[in-house]
Amino acid sequence: MKTQRINSDSIPTSKGTYLLFLSNTKSQKINIGKQGGFLFPSGLLVYVGSALGAGGLRGRISHHLRVNRKCHWHIDYLLQKMPVYQVLYIENPSRLEHKWAMLLERIPKLNIPMKRFGASDCQCASHLFHIPFQYGDIQIEQKLKEDVMKISVL
């Protein structure tokens, strides 16, 4: 798994799965398209996504990093209100996002700010998780990296 400090030019075009870490400095109500408005608490938000189509990881992550993007996915609505501060990804053509989401759901300090976020096409509870700022430290990030890697090896 690679940690990327937001320069999409260096992200590979291969297929893979990724985590976007967003910094939400204040609690805010955000309209998520047809789903309506939801309150997102301050803290770190972790979004799980896959990039299995044309353009691969670079194409998908570049879309998320664009400032004036058209809202296509749930995550795009959040990205209009808060910055991505880190991207983690793994090059792997397998669909791992659901396994990763289930793993994140089991971490006690993480919670789900909006059910079914990014998961309208699967059975996952959500693909978005919240880490309160008091827990948003390197230990949680390291646990995510270690646990995600365990289930990502073919």
BALOBA-1460 file (C-alpha; in Angstrom, 3 decimals):
// residues 154
<rec num="1" residu="m" x="0.000" y="0.000" z="0.000"/>
<rec num="2" residu="k" x="1.301" y="3.418" z="-0.876"/>
<rec num="3" residu="t" x="0.712" y="6.656" z="0.969"/>
<rec num="4" residu="q" x="0.316" y="9.485" z="-1.478"/>
<rec num="5" residu="r" x="0.474" y="13.167" z="-0.553"/>
<rec num="6" residu="i" x="-1.843" y="14.379" z="-3.313"/>
<rec num="7" residu="n" x="-0.001" y="14.611" z="-6.588"/>
<rec num="8" residu="s" x="-2.163" y="12.651" z="-8.958"/>
<rec num="9" residu="d" x="0.481" y="12.656" z="-11.722"/>
<rec num="10" residu="s" x="2.463" y="10.059" z="-9.796"/>
<rec num="11" residu="i" x="-0.518" y="7.766" z="-9.140"/>
<rec num="12" residu="p" x="-0.501" y="4.734" z="-11.448"/>
<rec num="13" residu="t" x="-3.158" y="4.122" z="-14.079"/>
<rec num="14" residu="s" x="-3.535" y="0.504" z="-12.976"/>
<rec num="15" residu="k" x="-6.716" y="-0.780" z="-11.317"/>
<rec num="16" residu="g" x="-6.957" y="-0.682" z="-7.558"/>
<rec num="17" residu="t" x="-8.688" y="0.301" z="-4.336"/>
<rec num="18" residu="y" x="-8.098" y="3.479" z="-2.379"/>
<rec num="19" residu="l" x="-8.839" y="5.371" z="0.817"/>
<rec num="20" residu="l" x="-9.400" y="9.123" z="0.797"/>
<rec num="21" residu="f" x="-8.789" y="10.897" z="4.117"/>
<rec num="22" residu="l" x="-10.756" y="14.148" z="4.404"/>
<rec num="23" residu="s" x="-10.372" y="16.791" z="7.074"/>
<rec num="24" residu="n" x="-13.664" y="18.172" z="8.363"/>
<rec num="25" residu="t" x="-12.630" y="21.022" z="10.667"/>
<rec num="26" residu="k" x="-16.179" y="21.813" z="11.837"/>
<rec num="27" residu="s" x="-19.462" y="19.935" z="12.044"/>
<rec num="28" residu="q" x="-21.522" y="20.820" z="9.010"/>
<rec num="29" residu="k" x="-24.726" y="19.829" z="7.306"/>
<rec num="30" residu="i" x="-24.067" y="18.855" z="3.690"/>
<rec num="31" residu="n" x="-26.578" y="18.049" z="0.990"/>
<rec num="32" residu="i" x="-25.763" y="14.684" z="-0.594"/>
<rec num="33" residu="g" x="-27.732" y="14.939" z="-3.834"/>
<rec num="34" residu="k" x="-31.118" y="13.233" z="-3.746"/>
<rec num="35" residu="q" x="-30.321" y="11.779" z="-0.313"/>
<rec num="36" residu="g" x="-30.812" y="15.191" z="1.299"/>
<rec num="37" residu="g" x="-28.864" y="16.948" z="4.046"/>
<rec num="38" residu="f" x="-26.762" y="15.114" z="6.616"/>
<rec num="39" residu="l" x="-24.730" y="16.367" z="9.551"/>
<rec num="40" residu="f" x="-21.072" y="15.418" z="9.263"/>
<rec num="41" residu="p" x="-19.232" y="15.813" z="12.587"/>
<rec num="42" residu="s" x="-15.830" y="17.421" z="12.810"/>
<rec num="43" residu="g" x="-12.923" y="15.022" z="12.554"/>
<rec num="44" residu="l" x="-11.410" y="12.885" z="9.867"/>
<rec num="45" residu="l" x="-13.530" y="11.132" z="7.296"/>
<rec num="46" residu="v" x="-12.234" y="8.028" z="5.536"/>
<rec num="47" residu="y" x="-13.812" y="7.056" z="2.220"/>
<rec num="48" residu="v" x="-13.263" y="3.660" z="0.577"/>
<rec num="49" residu="g" x="-13.402" y="3.516" z="-3.207"/>
<rec num="50" residu="s" x="-12.367" y="1.379" z="-6.128"/>
<rec num="51" residu="a" x="-10.877" y="2.296" z="-9.468"/>
<rec num="52" residu="l" x="-11.448" y="-0.672" z="-11.723"/>
<rec num="53" residu="g" x="-12.474" y="1.134" z="-14.906"/>
<rec num="54" residu="a" x="-10.692" y="3.106" z="-17.588"/>
<rec num="55" residu="g" x="-8.043" y="5.422" z="-16.170"/>
<rec num="56" residu="g" x="-7.597" y="3.256" z="-13.090"/>
<rec num="57" residu="l" x="-6.398" y="4.801" z="-9.852"/>
<rec num="58" residu="r" x="-5.054" y="7.959" z="-11.446"/>
<rec num="59" residu="g" x="-8.295" y="8.692" z="-13.297"/>
<rec num="60" residu="r" x="-10.541" y="8.133" z="-10.303"/>
<rec num="61" residu="i" x="-8.380" y="9.892" z="-7.721"/>
<rec num="62" residu="s" x="-7.739" y="12.817" z="-10.106"/>
<rec num="63" residu="h" x="-11.523" y="13.200" z="-10.426"/>
<rec num="64" residu="h" x="-11.823" y="13.409" z="-6.644"/>
<rec num="65" residu="l" x="-9.031" y="15.978" z="-6.393"/>
<rec num="66" residu="r" x="-10.436" y="18.319" z="-9.070"/>
<rec num="67" residu="v" x="-11.735" y="21.589" z="-7.652"/>
<rec num="68" residu="n" x="-14.604" y="22.211" z="-10.052"/>
<rec num="69" residu="r" x="-15.886" y="18.682" z="-10.426"/>
<rec num="70" residu="k" x="-19.425" y="17.763" z="-11.326"/>
<rec num="71" residu="c" x="-21.025" y="15.718" z="-8.562"/>
<rec num="72" residu="h" x="-21.272" y="12.172" z="-9.844"/>
<rec num="73" residu="w" x="-20.767" y="10.098" z="-6.668"/>
<rec num="74" residu="h" x="-21.755" y="10.687" z="-3.035"/>
<rec num="75" residu="i" x="-18.149" y="11.555" z="-2.177"/>
<rec num="76" residu="d" x="-18.145" y="14.442" z="-4.659"/>
<rec num="77" residu="y" x="-20.622" y="16.361" z="-2.486"/>
<rec num="78" residu="l" x="-18.299" y="16.123" z="0.521"/>
<rec num="79" residu="l" x="-15.282" y="17.107" z="-1.526"/>
<rec num="80" residu="q" x="-16.918" y="20.447" z="-2.302"/>
<rec num="81" residu="k" x="-16.848" y="21.255" z="1.426"/>
<rec num="82" residu="m" x="-13.660" y="19.682" z="2.790"/>
<rec num="83" residu="p" x="-10.178" y="18.886" z="1.523"/>
<rec num="84" residu="v" x="-8.536" y="15.544" z="0.913"/>
<rec num="85" residu="y" x="-5.336" y="15.504" z="2.915"/>
<rec num="86" residu="q" x="-4.138" y="11.999" z="2.181"/>
<rec num="87" residu="v" x="-4.708" y="9.156" z="-0.266"/>
<rec num="88" residu="l" x="-3.788" y="5.522" z="0.374"/>
<rec num="89" residu="y" x="-4.082" y="3.018" z="-2.434"/>
<rec num="90" residu="i" x="-3.147" y="-0.443" z="-3.548"/>
<rec num="91" residu="e" x="-2.726" y="-1.630" z="-7.115"/>
<rec num="92" residu="n" x="-4.838" y="-4.754" z="-7.386"/>
<rec num="93" residu="p" x="-7.485" y="-5.635" z="-9.985"/>
<rec num="94" residu="s" x="-9.646" y="-7.409" z="-7.382"/>
<rec num="95" residu="r" x="-12.692" y="-5.637" z="-5.969"/>
<rec num="96" residu="l" x="-11.437" y="-4.995" z="-2.424"/>
<rec num="97" residu="e" x="-13.515" y="-1.969" z="-1.437"/>
<rec num="98" residu="h" x="-16.208" y="-4.066" z="0.245"/>
<rec num="99" residu="k" x="-13.678" y="-6.028" z="2.322"/>
<rec num="100" residu="w" x="-12.000" y="-2.767" z="3.301"/>
<rec num="101" residu="a" x="-15.350" y="-1.202" z="4.270"/>
<rec num="102" residu="m" x="-16.211" y="-4.219" z="6.435"/>
<rec num="103" residu="l" x="-12.804" y="-3.964" z="8.084"/>
<rec num="104" residu="l" x="-13.264" y="-0.261" z="8.850"/>
<rec num="105" residu="e" x="-16.721" y="-0.931" z="10.240"/>
<rec num="106" residu="r" x="-15.162" y="-3.213" z="12.882"/>
<rec num="107" residu="i" x="-12.666" y="-0.642" z="14.212"/>
<rec num="108" residu="p" x="-14.181" y="0.569" z="17.516"/>
<rec num="109" residu="k" x="-13.169" y="4.247" z="17.272"/>
<rec num="110" residu="l" x="-14.623" y="4.658" z="13.788"/>
<rec num="111" residu="n" x="-18.305" y="5.304" z="13.203"/>
<rec num="112" residu="i" x="-20.614" y="5.735" z="10.228"/>
<rec num="113" residu="p" x="-21.792" y="9.327" z="9.710"/>
<rec num="114" residu="m" x="-24.238" y="8.389" z="6.910"/>
<rec num="115" residu="k" x="-25.543" y="4.903" z="6.263"/>
<rec num="116" residu="r" x="-25.135" y="3.530" z="2.722"/>
<rec num="117" residu="f" x="-22.801" y="6.414" z="1.727"/>
<rec num="118" residu="g" x="-21.053" y="5.294" z="-1.441"/>
<rec num="119" residu="a" x="-22.650" y="1.870" z="-1.002"/>
<rec num="120" residu="s" x="-25.840" y="2.125" z="-3.020"/>
<rec num="121" residu="d" x="-24.683" y="-0.722" z="-5.282"/>
<rec num="122" residu="c" x="-23.650" y="-3.186" z="-2.560"/>
<rec num="123" residu="q" x="-24.601" y="-4.563" z="0.857"/>
<rec num="124" residu="c" x="-22.021" y="-2.570" z="2.866"/>
<rec num="125" residu="a" x="-23.310" y="-0.402" z="5.695"/>
<rec num="126" residu="s" x="-21.260" y="2.478" z="4.289"/>
<rec num="127" residu="h" x="-18.056" y="3.329" z="2.460"/>
<rec num="128" residu="l" x="-17.558" y="6.433" z="4.629"/>
<rec num="129" residu="f" x="-16.251" y="6.386" z="8.183"/>
<rec num="130" residu="h" x="-15.630" y="9.077" z="10.784"/>
<rec num="131" residu="i" x="-12.663" y="9.329" z="13.141"/>
<rec num="132" residu="p" x="-13.116" y="11.960" z="15.879"/>
<rec num="133" residu="f" x="-10.137" y="14.344" z="15.978"/>
<rec num="134" residu="q" x="-9.035" y="13.026" z="19.378"/>
<rec num="135" residu="y" x="-8.383" y="9.631" z="17.722"/>
<rec num="136" residu="g" x="-7.139" y="10.892" z="14.372"/>
<rec num="137" residu="d" x="-3.557" y="10.029" z="15.035"/>
<rec num="138" residu="i" x="-0.893" y="7.934" z="13.370"/>
<rec num="139" residu="q" x="-1.889" y="4.840" z="15.390"/>
<rec num="140" residu="i" x="-5.308" y="4.600" z="13.721"/>
<rec num="141" residu="e" x="-3.770" y="5.305" z="10.338"/>
<rec num="142" residu="q" x="-1.128" y="2.626" z="10.917"/>
<rec num="143" residu="k" x="-3.791" y="0.110" z="12.010"/>
<rec num="144" residu="l" x="-5.747" y="0.818" z="8.832"/>
<rec num="145" residu="k" x="-2.632" y="0.285" z="6.714"/>
<rec num="146" residu="e" x="-1.706" y="-2.972" z="8.469"/>
<rec num="147" residu="d" x="-5.222" y="-4.448" z="8.469"/>
<rec num="148" residu="v" x="-6.002" y="-3.412" z="4.903"/>
<rec num="149" residu="m" x="-2.769" y="-4.950" z="3.687"/>
<rec num="150" residu="k" x="-3.616" y="-8.270" z="5.364"/>
<rec num="151" residu="i" x="-6.791" y="-8.654" z="3.304"/>
<rec num="152" residu="s" x="-5.336" y="-7.167" z="0.117"/>
<rec num="153" residu="v" x="-2.691" y="-9.764" z="-0.657"/>
<rec num="154" residu="l" x="-3.878" y="-12.255" z="-3.272"/>
